[in-house]
Amino acid sequence: MSTAKQRIESIDLLRGIVMIIMALDHVRDYFHRDAFLYEPTDLSRTNGFLFFTRWITHYCAPVFIFLSGVSAYLYGLKKSKKELSVFLFTRGLWLVVLELFVVTFAWTFNPAYPIHNLQVIWAIGISMIVLSAIIYIDRRLILLTGLLLIGLHNFLDGIHVPGDGPASLIWTFLHDPGNFRYGHSIFVMRYPVLPWIGVMAIGYYFGSLYAPAADPEIRKITLLSLGFGAISLFLILRGGNFYGDASHWLPQGDVVLSVCSFLRVTKYPPSFLFVLMTRGPAMIFLVFAEEPLRWFGKRIIVFGRVPMIYYLAHIFLIHALAMLAAVLQGYRASVMVLPTRVNQSPDLKGYGFDLWVVYVVWAGVVLMLYPLCKYYDRYKRTHLQQQWWLSYL
């Protein structure tokens, strides 16, 4: 097996793992009884198993967006700077359109749904649009830009712009999660883009570690050093509540909840500590993922090669299974045609299952999606050169 192939497989393996983990959180939203009552990170009501069921999924968005930056750099090795910029810009716009219309419909099954949740696909799309411009500047400035956006944006936590005017909209778009109305539609901005742009920019910079001429040993040393450095900095800053997250940790009534409090960092927008906590272990994993894949790993990378098809299909599948589950619990199927977020729907009062059911459904969703992803992976690899639109999916 060639080094280049190992590098590609290590990225696909990590991406595949986070895609699988991501589905766990979405199944929990649609199936767990307690999801309708409280957040799993609410330390006054949660337990360790539920908390970590949610916490492990925190790795998904930052890892995926970082790897999107890496993939953008590798794609650019085969294209001119202008071709890469055009691709990133147009693909970013396409992702925004998907978020607004296709993804929103998948979550709700309601074509008249007036609320648009601008979430991870939106954040990736906007970050790609911005990256399409900053790839023209010096690579060291790209790194500096990414570091500043990730490391310093928490100084802005105390700034809020009330109202519905343009200034409030811009600030919501950049940093402060919130809602805004346009006509009859409400847009829920859960992924302000400043730190996510930084995560993708850093991914683009470190994409050079995977260039064909890159030294594998230097790559491993760099990733290990950065990974352990990020974890160490997280432990220092979090331990003393020095900087990096608006929510401080406090000792709780028992050891497990104290650990939960320590790890309960802010995702919306991702705090500096959130990025350190998730990026550090991911970089270390990439080093060990360069070992030759075994049977199980070869199945996991199938999901990592076709993340968009998997993402879209898994939402539709989870929602359809939840509709069936609601009917089995005595509800009308139409209650899953949602006027709001599933765990806020008044028509679903009393619906839901124990957490073990969530894990069973999650495993079933992943297994059911494997044949589709395997087929599309094969189709994409054999037709990519002839059908340009496959690059957008």
FISE-235383 format. One record per residue (C-alpha): residue number from 1; residue in three letters; x, y, z. Coordinates in steps of 0.05 Angstrom, whole numbers, always signed. Layout:
BEGIN
NODE   seq   type     east    north       up
NODE   NUM    Ala        X        Y        Z
...
This chain:
BEGIN
NODE   seq   type     east    north       up
NODE     1    Met       +0       +0       +0
NODE     2    Ser      +29      +67      -19
NODE     3    Thr      +40     +124      +29
NODE     4    Ala       -7     +168      -10
NODE     5    Lys      -62     +118       -5
NODE     6    Gln      -50     +111      +70
NODE     7    Arg      -55     +186      +79
NODE     8    Ile     -121     +188      +42
NODE     9    Glu     -147     +129      +81
NODE    10    Ser     -128     +160     +148
NODE    11    Ile     -169     +222     +132
NODE    12    Asp     -228     +181     +106
NODE    13    Leu     -225     +137     +168
NODE    14    Leu     -229     +196     +216
NODE    15    Arg     -284     +228     +175
NODE    16    Gly     -322     +163     +172
NODE    17    Ile     -319     +155     +248
NODE    18    Val     -345     +225     +262
NODE    19    Met     -401     +215     +211
NODE    20    Ile     -423     +152     +247
NODE    21    Ile     -419     +185     +315
NODE    22    Met     -458     +245     +289
NODE    23    Ala     -518     +200     +275
NODE    24    Leu     -521     +181     +348
NODE    25    Asp     -539     +252     +369
NODE    26    His     -592     +258     +315
NODE    27    Val     -624     +192     +334
NODE    28    Arg     -625     +216     +406
NODE    29    Asp     -662     +279     +385
NODE    30    Tyr     -717     +238     +351
NODE    31    Phe     -722     +178     +398
NODE    32    His     -699     +193     +469
NODE    33    Arg     -755     +208     +517
NODE    34    Asp     -714     +256     +559
NODE    35    Ala     -694     +297     +498
NODE    36    Phe     -763     +329     +504
NODE    37    Leu     -751     +348     +576
NODE    38    Tyr     -680     +374     +584
NODE    39    Glu     -612     +381     +551
NODE    40    Pro     -565     +322     +562
NODE    41    Thr     -511     +370     +587
NODE    42    Asp     -556     +399     +641
NODE    43    Leu     -516     +378     +702
NODE    44    Ser     -576     +386     +748
NODE    45    Arg     -614     +330     +712
NODE    46    Thr     -566     +289     +669
NODE    47    Asn     -525     +227     +686
NODE    48    Gly     -456     +207     +662
NODE    49    Phe     -479     +159     +607
NODE    50    Leu     -527     +209     +577
NODE    51    Phe     -477     +266     +583
NODE    52    Phe     -423     +228     +546
NODE    53    Thr     -474     +205     +494
NODE    54    Arg     -480     +278     +476
NODE    55    Trp     -408     +299     +491
NODE    56    Ile     -375     +249     +443
NODE    57    Thr     -415     +280     +385
NODE    58    His     -381     +347     +398
NODE    59    Tyr     -322     +320     +359
NODE    60    Cys     -362     +316     +294
NODE    61    Ala     -368     +387     +270
NODE    62    Pro     -297     +412     +285
NODE    63    Val     -265     +349     +258
NODE    64    Phe     -306     +350     +195
NODE    65    Ile     -295     +424     +181
NODE    66    Phe     -220     +417     +194
NODE    67    Leu     -217     +358     +146
NODE    68    Ser     -256     +399      +95
NODE    69    Gly     -199     +449      +97
NODE    70    Val     -148     +393      +88
NODE    71    Ser     -188     +365      +29
NODE    72    Ala     -192     +434       -2
NODE    73    Tyr     -116     +439       -1
NODE    74    Leu     -108     +370      -32
NODE    75    Tyr     -160     +386      -85
NODE    76    Gly     -121     +449     -102
NODE    77    Leu      -58     +409     -116
NODE    78    Lys      -91     +385     -180
NODE    79    Lys     -121     +453     -199
NODE    80    Ser      -99     +524     -210
NODE    81    Lys     -112     +574     -155
NODE    82    Lys     -169     +604     -195
NODE    83    Glu     -201     +536     -207
NODE    84    Leu     -197     +520     -133
NODE    85    Ser     -227     +587     -114
NODE    86    Val     -285     +579     -162
NODE    87    Phe     -298     +508     -137
NODE    88    Leu     -298     +529      -64
NODE    89    Phe     -343     +589      -77
NODE    90    Thr     -394     +551     -118
NODE    91    Arg     -394     +490      -72
NODE    92    Gly     -402     +535      -12
NODE    93    Leu     -463     +568      -44
NODE    94    Trp     -491     +499      -61
NODE    95    Leu     -484     +477      +12
NODE    96    Val     -521     +539      +36
NODE    97    Val     -578     +523      -12
NODE    98    Leu     -579     +450      +13
NODE    99    Glu     -583     +473      +85
NODE   100    Leu     -640     +522      +72
NODE   101    Phe     -684     +475      +32
NODE   102    Val     -664     +402      +30
NODE   103    Val     -636     +394     +101
NODE   104    Thr     -692     +435     +132
NODE   105    Phe     -744     +391      +97
NODE   106    Ala     -708     +328     +120
NODE   107    Trp     -711     +351     +193
NODE   108    Thr     -785     +370     +189
NODE   109    Phe     -820     +335     +130
NODE   110    Asn     -858     +401     +127
NODE   111    Pro     -852     +440      +61
NODE   112    Ala     -886     +500      +93
NODE   113    Tyr     -838     +500     +153
NODE   114    Pro     -824     +574     +168
NODE   115    Ile     -762     +564     +210
NODE   116    His     -694     +550     +179
NODE   117    Asn     -639     +524     +225
NODE   118    Leu     -573     +547     +198
NODE   119    Gln     -528     +492     +225
NODE   120    Val     -465     +454     +205
NODE   121    Ile     -477     +450     +130
NODE   122    Trp     -489     +525     +129
NODE   123    Ala     -425     +536     +169
NODE   124    Ile     -385     +493     +121
NODE   125    Gly     -414     +529      +61
NODE   126    Ile     -399     +599      +88
NODE   127    Ser     -329     +577     +109
NODE   128    Met     -315     +550      +39
NODE   129    Ile     -339     +616       +8
NODE   130    Val     -291     +654      +53
NODE   131    Leu     -235     +604      +40
NODE   132    Ser     -244     +615      -34
NODE   133    Ala     -217     +685      -23
NODE   134    Ile     -164     +675      +30
NODE   135    Ile     -127     +620       -9
NODE   136    Tyr      -96     +677      -48
NODE   137    Ile      -59     +706      +12
NODE   138    Asp       +7     +680      +39
NODE   139    Arg       +0     +612      +73
NODE   140    Arg      +29     +639     +138
NODE   141    Leu      -24     +692     +139
NODE   142    Ile      -77     +638     +128
NODE   143    Leu      -51     +603     +190
NODE   144    Leu      -48     +667     +230
NODE   145    Thr     -119     +685     +209
NODE   146    Gly     -145     +617     +231
NODE   147    Leu     -109     +620     +298
NODE   148    Leu     -134     +690     +312
NODE   149    Leu     -206     +672     +295
NODE   150    Ile     -205     +610     +339
NODE   151    Gly     -162     +636     +396
NODE   152    Leu     -188     +707     +405
NODE   153    His     -261     +706     +389
NODE   154    Asn     -279     +691     +461
NODE   155    Phe     -259     +762     +478
NODE   156    Leu     -322     +781     +440
NODE   157    Asp     -368     +739     +485
NODE   158    Gly     -392     +799     +524
NODE   159    Ile     -414     +838     +463
NODE   160    His     -487     +833     +444
NODE   161    Val     -525     +874     +393
NODE   162    Pro     -600     +874     +410
NODE   163    Gly     -656     +887     +361
NODE   164    Asp     -672     +864     +291
NODE   165    Gly     -631     +914     +252
NODE   166    Pro     -573     +901     +203
NODE   167    Ala     -520     +908     +258
NODE   168    Ser     -555     +854     +300
NODE   169    Leu     -561     +809     +239
NODE   170    Ile     -488     +816     +222
NODE   171    Trp     -467     +802     +294
NODE   172    Thr     -511     +741     +297
NODE   173    Phe     -481     +717     +232
NODE   174    Leu     -410     +726     +258
NODE   175    His     -410     +709     +331
NODE   176    Asp     -472     +712     +375
NODE   177    Pro     -524     +656     +364
NODE   178    Gly     -594     +681     +354
NODE   179    Asn     -656     +686     +310
NODE   180    Phe     -677     +736     +257
NODE   181    Arg     -739     +743     +215
NODE   182    Tyr     -744     +756     +140
NODE   183    Gly     -815     +761     +115
NODE   184    His     -853     +701     +141
NODE   185    Ser     -790     +660     +153
NODE   186    Ile     -749     +655     +217
NODE   187    Phe     -675     +638     +211
NODE   188    Val     -642     +606     +272
NODE   189    Met     -567     +619     +271
NODE   190    Arg     -537     +564     +314
NODE   191    Tyr     -469     +564     +279
NODE   192    Pro     -441     +635     +277
NODE   193    Val     -385     +631     +227
NODE   194    Leu     -323     +666     +255
NODE   195    Pro     -291     +608     +292
NODE   196    Trp     -313     +557     +239
NODE   197    Ile     -278     +598     +185
NODE   198    Gly     -216     +594     +229
NODE   199    Val     -222     +518     +237
NODE   200    Met     -227     +508     +161
NODE   201    Ala     -169     +557     +148
NODE   202    Ile     -124     +518     +195
NODE   203    Gly     -145     +454     +161
NODE   204    Tyr     -126     +484      +94
NODE   205    Tyr      -58     +504     +121
NODE   206    Phe      -42     +436     +149
NODE   207    Gly      -65     +402      +86
NODE   208    Ser       +7     +410      +63
NODE   209    Leu      +26     +355     +112
NODE   210    Tyr      -10     +308      +64
NODE   211    Ala      +20     +333       -1
NODE   212    Pro      +55     +278      -42
NODE   213    Ala     +123     +307      -26
NODE   214    Ala     +111     +312      +49
NODE   215    Asp     +154     +271      +96
NODE   216    Pro     +110     +221     +134
NODE   217    Glu     +154     +224     +195
NODE   218    Ile     +151     +299     +198
NODE   219    Arg      +76     +295     +190
NODE   220    Lys      +70     +247     +248
NODE   221    Ile     +115     +287     +294
NODE   222    Thr      +77     +351     +276
NODE   223    Leu       +9     +321     +288
NODE   224    Leu      +30     +288     +353
NODE   225    Ser      +62     +352     +379
NODE   226    Leu       +2     +394     +361
NODE   227    Gly      -47     +343     +388
NODE   228    Phe      -15     +335     +456
NODE   229    Gly       -1     +410     +458
NODE   230    Ala      -75     +425     +447
NODE   231    Ile      -96     +376     +501
NODE   232    Ser      -45     +405     +550
NODE   233    Leu      -67     +476     +537
NODE   234    Phe     -139     +455     +545
NODE   235    Leu     -125     +424     +613
NODE   236    Ile      -86     +485     +637
NODE   237    Leu     -136     +537     +614
NODE   238    Arg     -197     +497     +635
NODE   239    Gly     -167     +475     +701
NODE   240    Gly     -158     +546     +725
NODE   241    Asn     -218     +575     +688
NODE   242    Phe     -168     +624     +658
NODE   243    Tyr     -193     +636     +587
NODE   244    Gly     -227     +604     +528
NODE   245    Asp     -299     +591     +550
NODE   246    Ala     -354     +634     +578
NODE   247    Ser     -379     +576     +621
NODE   248    His     -333     +559     +679
NODE   249    Trp     -329     +490     +710
NODE   250    Leu     -344     +476     +783
NODE   251    Pro     -336     +414     +827
NODE   252    Gln     -402     +376     +832
NODE   253    Gly     -432     +327     +881
NODE   254    Asp     -394     +267     +853
NODE   255    Val     -333     +252     +811
NODE   256    Val     -371     +236     +747
NODE   257    Leu     -410     +300     +746
NODE   258    Ser     -347     +339     +764
NODE   259    Val     -314     +310     +702
NODE   260    Cys     -377     +328     +662
NODE   261    Ser     -373     +399     +687
NODE   262    Phe     -299     +403     +667
NODE   263    Leu     -315     +378     +596
NODE   264    Arg     -379     +419     +588
NODE   265    Val     -352     +473     +542
NODE   266    Thr     -389     +517     +494
NODE   267    Lys     -406     +494     +423
NODE   268    Tyr     -450     +551     +399
NODE   269    Pro     -404     +584     +377
NODE   270    Pro     -346     +536     +390
NODE   271    Ser     -303     +565     +444
NODE   272    Phe     -227     +564     +442
NODE   273    Leu     -230     +507     +493
NODE   274    Phe     -281     +470     +452
NODE   275    Val     -234     +470     +392
NODE   276    Leu     -174     +450     +434
NODE   277    Met     -214     +393     +467
NODE   278    Thr     -237     +365     +400
NODE   279    Arg     -178     +380     +354
NODE   280    Gly     -123     +353     +399
NODE   281    Pro     -147     +280     +402
NODE   282    Ala     -166     +282     +328
NODE   283    Met      -95     +301     +308
NODE   284    Ile      -66     +245     +349
NODE   285    Phe     -116     +196     +319
NODE   286    Leu      -94     +216     +249
NODE   287    Val      -24     +192     +265
NODE   288    Phe      -46     +122     +287
NODE   289    Ala      -96     +118     +230
NODE   290    Glu      -39     +113     +180
NODE   291    Glu      -30      +40     +198
NODE   292    Pro      -57       -8     +146
NODE   293    Leu     -132      -16     +152
NODE   294    Arg     -163      -80     +176
NODE   295    Trp     -232     -107     +159
NODE   296    Phe     -271      -61     +204
NODE   297    Gly     -233       +1     +184
NODE   298    Lys     -244      -13     +110
NODE   299    Arg     -319      -11     +123
NODE   300    Ile     -315      +54     +163
NODE   301    Ile     -279      +92     +108
NODE   302    Val     -337      +80      +61
NODE   303    Phe     -377     +131     +102
NODE   304    Gly     -317     +178     +102
NODE   305    Arg     -313     +178      +26
NODE   306    Val     -385     +199      +15
NODE   307    Pro     -402     +244      +74
NODE   308    Met     -454     +288      +39
NODE   309    Ile     -497     +230      +14
NODE   310    Tyr     -491     +198      +82
NODE   311    Tyr     -510     +263     +117
NODE   312    Leu     -572     +275      +75
NODE   313    Ala     -595     +203      +75
NODE   314    His     -586     +193     +150
NODE   315    Ile     -632     +251     +168
NODE   316    Phe     -688     +227     +122
NODE   317    Leu     -680     +156     +148
NODE   318    Ile     -679     +176     +222
NODE   319    His     -740     +220     +213
NODE   320    Ala     -778     +165     +175
NODE   321    Leu     -762     +114     +229
NODE   322    Ala     -785     +164     +282
NODE   323    Met     -851     +172     +245
NODE   324    Leu     -859      +96     +247
NODE   325    Ala     -841      +95     +321
NODE   326    Ala     -892     +149     +336
NODE   327    Val     -946     +108     +301
NODE   328    Leu     -927      +47     +342
NODE   329    Gln     -934      +88     +405
NODE   330    Gly    -1005     +109     +386
NODE   331    Tyr     -992     +176     +353
NODE   332    Arg    -1014     +197     +284
NODE   333    Ala     -960     +196     +231
NODE   334    Ser     -974     +270     +217
NODE   335    Val     -946     +290     +285
NODE   336    Met     -877     +279     +254
NODE   337    Val     -892     +332     +202
NODE   338    Leu     -862     +384     +248
NODE   339    Pro     -880     +457     +259
NODE   340    Thr     -818     +466     +303
NODE   341    Arg     -758     +426     +327
NODE   342    Val     -777     +354     +342
NODE   343    Asn     -762     +358     +416
NODE   344    Gln     -804     +421     +423
NODE   345    Ser     -866     +397     +387
NODE   346    Pro     -927     +399     +434
NODE   347    Asp     -961     +344     +394
NODE   348    Leu     -907     +295     +415
NODE   349    Lys     -917     +302     +490
NODE   350    Gly     -903     +234     +522
NODE   351    Tyr     -868     +206     +461
NODE   352    Gly     -799     +174     +466
NODE   353    Phe     -759     +115     +489
NODE   354    Asp     -704      +95     +537
NODE   355    Leu     -632     +110     +519
NODE   356    Trp     -616      +38     +502
NODE   357    Val     -667      +42     +446
NODE   358    Val     -630     +102     +418
NODE   359    Tyr     -567      +60     +412
NODE   360    Val     -604       +3     +379
NODE   361    Val     -636      +50     +328
NODE   362    Trp     -569      +84     +317
NODE   363    Ala     -535      +18     +300
NODE   364    Gly     -592       +1     +253
NODE   365    Val     -588      +67     +217
NODE   366    Val     -514      +60     +204
NODE   367    Leu     -522      -12     +179
NODE   368    Met     -580       +7     +134
NODE   369    Leu     -540      +64     +103
NODE   370    Tyr     -478      +22      +89
NODE   371    Pro     -502       -9      +23
NODE   372    Leu     -524      +60       -4
NODE   373    Cys     -457      +92      +15
NODE   374    Lys     -417      +34      -14
NODE   375    Tyr     -455      +37      -79
NODE   376    Tyr     -447     +113      -85
NODE   377    Asp     -374     +109      -66
NODE   378    Arg     -362      +60     -123
NODE   379    Tyr     -403     +100     -171
NODE   380    Lys     -368     +165     -153
NODE   381    Arg     -298     +137     -161
NODE   382    Thr     -313     +107     -229
NODE   383    His     -351     +168     -257
NODE   384    Leu     -319     +229     -224
NODE   385    Gln     -277     +247     -284
NODE   386    Gln     -337     +245     -331
NODE   387    Gln     -391     +277     -287
NODE   388    Trp     -369     +343     -255
NODE   389    Trp     -429     +348     -210
NODE   390    Leu     -405     +290     -167
NODE   391    Ser     -353     +337     -137
NODE   392    Tyr     -411     +375     -106
NODE   393    Leu     -439     +314      -71
